[in-house]
Amino acid sequence: DWARRMLEREIRVADSTLIGNLMTSVSFYANTTIYIIAGLVAALGASDKLFNITAELPFAGAGNRELLEIKLMLVLASFVFAYFKFTWSLRQFNLLSILVGAAPQGTAGAPEIDSYARRLAGANSLAGDDFNRGIRAYYFGLAAAVWLLNPLICALVSLAILVVLYRRDYRSPALAALRQDGT
């Protein structure tokens, strides 16, 4: 619907601004993820010191330096995955911007306009889906980080995250507001 309406408008400044706002959010997460990755790589480099610190915690699980490194690598893998999803989402939003800039003007119902609207909507959906996957990687990266403290707490946090994500994706008031027409 957005793409069809956008194609009917002669002036598309608002549409370009909305896409720019989305790109700013994605760019923020991509940049933040780089800092998280750098911190995790530094923690891997100092795993001996980190092991000594965590060994003194009363609720930390027993283990060895190798296990600590595996745990850190799992967290690192989650955030590397997030980084790739955010940067790919950003690239797709860039492509969407190009499509908006090159978009023809016309009325809905014309075959070429409907086809172009589907292309715009598809690019927007793909970019948004990859952004959401990056956000989900953050959630699970945080759950994996809890494994550094205790495996049981990690399992509980992982289950809690699954419930939160399920509620947000399928049962949230925001989704209900978007689906007020009953679809």
N, C-alpha and C positions, 0 to 999 in steps of 0.2 A: 504493500500500500504506500509506504514512504517513497519507494523508488518511482512508482507511477505518478504520484503527486509531484515529486521533484522534477520529473521530466516535463510536466505541464507548466512549471514555473519558468519564467524568463530569467529571473534573478535568483541565484542559488547560493547567496552568501550565507544564509542560515544553515543550509545543508553542509557547506564546506566548514563552517564553524563547529558544527556538531561533530563532524569527523575529526577535526583538529583536536577537540576536547577528548575524544576517545583515544587518539594517538598520544596525547599528553599523559593520560593515565597508564597506557601500556608502556610508554617510554620510562616513566617513573619506576614501574616495577622492574623493567629490564635493567635499569641502572642500579637499583637497590640490590637486585640479585647478584650483580657483579661483586658488590661489596661483601655480600654473604659468602659467595664462593671464595673470595680472597681470604676471608676470615677462616673458613673451613680448611683451606689449603694450609694456612699458617698453623692452625691447630694440629693438622696432620704432621707438620714439620716439628712441632713441639709435643708430640704424643707422649714422650717419656715424662715430661713435667705435668702434662694434663692427667696422665695415669696416676701419678703420685698424689695430685690434688683430689681426684675423684675417689681414690682408694680410701681417703680419710672421711668421706661422707658416710653418715650412718645408714642412709637408705639406698646407697648405690649398690648395684649388683656386683658380685665378685667376678673377677675376670682377669685377663692379662692384657698386655699392651697390644697384642695382635687383635684381640677381640675389640678393644677400644678403637683401633684403626679401621676395622670392618664396620663398626657402628658409624664412625665419622664418614666413611666412604659412602654408606647408604644415605646419610643426610646430604652429603655432597652430590650424589647422583640425583636426588630429588630436586635440588636447586639448579643443577646443570640442566635437567629436563625442563624445569620452569623457565630458565633463561632462553632455551631454544624455542619454547612455545611463545614466550613474549616477543622475541625478535621476529619470529615468523608471523605472529599476529600484526606486529608493527609493519612488516613488509606488505602484508595483505591490505592493511588500512591505507598504505601508500598507493597500492594498486587501485583501491576503491576511489581514492582522491583523483587519480588519473582518469578513471572511468567517469567520475562526476564532471571533471573538466572537459572531457570529450563527448559528453552526453548530448544527444540530439534533443530538440524540443518537439513536443507533439502531444496529442491527446490519447488517453488510455483507450484501448480497443484496437488501435492500429497495430498490425502484426509486428512491425519493426520496433515500436515503442514498448509493447509487452515483452518482446524478446530481450530488449536492452534492460528493461526493469528487472527481469528475472536474473540477468547477469549482475546487475548492481546489488540486488538482494542477496544473491549467492555469495558474492565477494564479501559483503558485510557480515553474513552469517558465518562464513568460514573464519574470518578475522576474529569475530566475537567468540566462536567456539574455542579457538586456540588460546585466546586470552583467558577464558574460563578454565581451560586445562592447566594453564600456568598457575592460576590462583589455587586450583585444587592441589597442584604439586606443592605449593607453599603449605597448605594444610597438612598434607602427609609428610612433608619434610619436618614440620614441627612435631608430629607424632613420632617420627623416627628419631628426632633429637631427644625425646623423652626416654628412648631406649638407653641413652647414655646413663640415665639414672637407675632405671629398673625395668626389666622386661614386662612384668605384670602391669605396671602403670602404662607402658607403651601400648599394650594390648587394649587396655581400658580407654586410653585416649584415642586410639585408632577407631574403636567402636563408636565412641562419642562423635568423632569427626564424621564417620559414615552416616550417623543419624542426623547430624547438623546439615551435611550436604544433601541428604535425601529430602529433608524438610525444606531446605532452600530451593532445591531444584524442582520438587514436585508438590509441595504442600504450603508454600509461603504465601502470605498475604499479597506480596508483590505480584506473584504469578496469578493469583486470583483476580487482582485488579486488571491485569493485562488480558485476562480471559473473561471479562464481564459479559461478553456476548454468548457465553455458554459453550464455546468450542474447546 
